[in-house]
């Protein structure tokens, strides 16, 4: 195996790209779960966003317009989940799984004419001065705008939940929707807004997959990224910082195993391909070994307005 063929600068730069779609989806799902809603349809929302973003970007020539369309499409799909679970009180687990199946089927139908087509991708955004720094400039400061947006979103969500009144209300709804309702807060409205936000983030993550990371349409392009995002939220104990660590850990191992395969590692390809999923979950389990203290008390429980 030729380890010297692995360029550390390109490796770190690739990790940031690889982690971005999962980070976007996971931070959105974390907000949804903080409101007390469990949406297992992240995979379906991601692939819906991916196919709509790809189709719009190809037909318009604008990747940014594709990202907007992907976010809107996934939000629309998530709204159906919100209506079913918050107004019609359907089971959240079953509805989320159904949402994933719908997304996978819809993407297969819509994406068929775009197979083999190359989409316009986002340009690299070189940060003045910082991008010219030796080594770290190429690693950290020469990426597309969505990489920086995902990191900014983590900080914004952390600050929103910790320091704002709206964030406090959202957390209160997630901890005890009955108490929040008794205090006069609109539980269903808060949860619907959280669901829409989570859908938009998942759509952006899916769009990033089809327009940047793999700039072409292939069926099943998400390849389980939505499920990994769900696992990261749980094992990160619903903390924004840990979510970012988990996403970058998964992205890092994914890129590393590809580089090891290219370098001729004498390890079965199937084991290398499975390693990102296995190691990410193992590390996050160790991180959260002290207990899952961050879980919202009302997570997955239906709210009955008549209570």
N, C-alpha and C positions, 0 to 999 in steps of 0.2 A: 504493500500500500504506500502510495506517494503522498505523505502528509504535506510536503512542501508545495504541492500544487494548489492547496487551499489558500486563497488570498484573504487574510483576516479583515482587511478594509472592506472588501466586497461582501464578506460574510456578514459583518455587522450591518452594513447597508441593506442587505437582503433580508435580514431578520426584521428590520423595521417595516419593510414592505409586507413581509409575510404575516406579521402580527396585527397589522392595521385592520383588516376586515373582521377578525375575531374580537378585537378590542372594541370596535364600534358596536357590534351586535351585543357583546357582553355588558357594556356599560348601559346600553338601553334596557336590556332585560333586568339589570340590577334595579333600575328605577321602577320598572313595572312590579317587581317582587317586593320592593320596599313599600309599595302601596297596598300590598296584601294579595296581589293577583299572581297566579302561576300560569304563565303562558308557555306551553311546550311547542308552540308553533314557530319558534325562531328559525328553524331550518326552512320552513315553507315561506316565511316572509323574506328571508335572505335570497332564496332562489327566485322568488317573484321579483324582487328588486333587481336582481342580476339580469334577468331576461328582458325586463322592461327598459332598464337603463341601456342595455346593449342595443336593443331595437331602436330606441330613440336616438342614441348617439350615432349609429350607423346612418340613419335616415336624415338626421339634421346636420351631421358633421361636427357636433359640439359635445364633447365628453361631459362638460359641466351641466348642460341641459339633460344629459343622460342621468347624471347623479340626482338631479332634482326630480326627474320622472321616476327613478327607482325608489326614492324616499317616499314620494307621494303614493306610488302603487302599493308599497308595503304597508304604509299607514292605512290605506283604504282597506286592505285585507285584514289588518289588525282591528280596524273598526268593526268589521263583521264579528270578530271574536269578542270584542267588547260588548256589542249589543246582545249577543247570544248569552254571554256569561253574566252581565251586569243587569240587564233588563229581563231577559227570559230565564235567567238563573240556571242555565245548562251547566253541566259538570265541566270544570275548567280543564282537567286533564284530558278528558275525551275530546273536548272542543279544540284544544291545542293540537292534539295528535291529528284530528281531522283537518285542521288548518295546514299542517305540514303536508298531508296527502294531497290536498287541493293545490297547494303551491307547486309541488313536484309535477303533478299532472298538467297544470296550467303552463308551466315553464316548458315542458316537453312539447306541448301543442304550439305555443307561440314561438318557441325557439327553433323549430324545425327548418324554416326557410333561411335561417341565419347560420347554419352549420358551415364551417369552413370560411366564413367571412371575417375579415380583420376589422376591428373597431378602432376609431381614433382614441388615443390615450392621452392622459393628462401630461402636460409638459413638466419638466423638472423645475422646481422653484429654488434657485440658489439664493440663500440669505446673504446679503451684502456683508463683506468682511469675514463673517464666520465661515462661509463656504470656502474661502481661500486659505483657511488654516491647514497646515500639514496634517495628514492622517485623519483627525477628527472632523475636518471640514467635509470630506467625502463621506465619512461614516454617518454623520448626524445632521448636517446642514445643507444637503443637496438632494432633497426629496420633493415629491409632489405635495400639493397643498393639503391633501386628505390625510397624510401622515401627521402633519402638524395639527390639523383639526381634531383628529382622534385624541391626541395628547391634551389639547386644550379642553376637549370635552370632558376628559377624566377630571381635570382640575375644576372645571365649572360645575360638574355634578357633585363633586365632593363639597365644594363651597356652598352650593345650593342646599344640599341636605343638612349641612352643619350650621350654616349661619343665617339662612333666610326664614322668614315666617312661613312662606309657601312650602319650603322643604320640611319645616316642622309639622305642618298640617298633613303633608303626604306621609310622613313617618307615623304620625298619630293615627291616621286611617289604617295604615298597615299593622300597627300594634293592636288597636282595638277599634274596629269600625263602629261598634255600638256606642262606645264612649264618645267617639268623634261626632257621630250623628246626634247624640244627646247635647253636645256643645254647639250644634247648629251648622256643622260643616257638611258640605254636599259630598257625601262619600262616593256616590256613583260618578259624579262629575270629575272628582279628583282622580279616580281610577281610570276613567276613560281618557283623560288627558295623559296620564302615565302610559297607558296602552298605546296611544297614538305616538308618543315620543319613542317608545320602545320599537314600534313598527318602523318609524322613520330611520332610526339608527340601524336596525337590521337591514333595511333596504339600502342604506349607504354602504354597509358592509358587503352585501351581495353585489352591488354595483362596482365596488372596488375590485372584487374578484374577477368579474367579467370584463372590466375596462382597463385595469392596470396590471394586476398580478398575472392573470391569464387573458391577455387582450384578444380573446376570440370566444365564440360561444360553443360550449360542449355540454351535452346533457349531463345533469348531475354535477355541475361545476362547483357547487358548495362542498361536496364530498364530506358531509358530516360536520362542517364548521359550526352550524347552528347548535348541534348537540354538545360540542366542545364548549361553546360559549355558555350554555346552560350549566354545564358541570363547573366551569370556572367561577361562575357567580356563587354557586353553593359552597364550593370548597374555599373560596376567598372570603367566606363569612359576610357577604354583602357589604364589603368595603371597597371603595373605588380604587385605592392604591393597590390592594391585593389583586383586584381584577386586572389591572394593568400588568402587574408582575406575572400573573398567570398567562395572559395573552402573549406577552413577550417570551415567556418560557416555552410555550407551545410553538410560537413562530421560530424561536431559535433552534429548537430540536428538529423541527421540520426542515429548515434550511441545512442544518448540520448533517442530517442523515442523507440528504441529497448530495452534499459535497463528499461525504464518505463513500457513497456509491460511485461517484465519479472518480474518486481517488483509488478505487479498487479495493475497498475494505473486504476482508475475508469473513464477512458476516452474511447470513442468508438475507436476501432482499426483502422477504416478507417480514422478518424481524425488524429490520431497519425501518420499513414503512410503518410498522405498528408502534415503533418506539416513541414518536411524539405524543400519541394518545396515552400510552402506558406511563411514561415518565412524568408527563404533566399532571396526571391524576395522582400519581404516587407522591410527588412533591407537595401538591396542594393538600393532600390528606395529612401529610406530616405537619404542614403549616397550621392546619386547623385541628391538630390532635387534642388541643386543650378543650375542645367542645365547640359546637355550632351555636355560639352565643348571639350571633347577629341575625338569626332568622326572625322575621316579623311574626308576631304571635298570631295574626289573622291570615297568614299566607295560605291561599288555596280555599279559604272559607267564603261561602256566598253571603252577601249582605242582603237582608230582608228589610226593606224600608219600613215595614209595619212594626218592626221590633221597638 
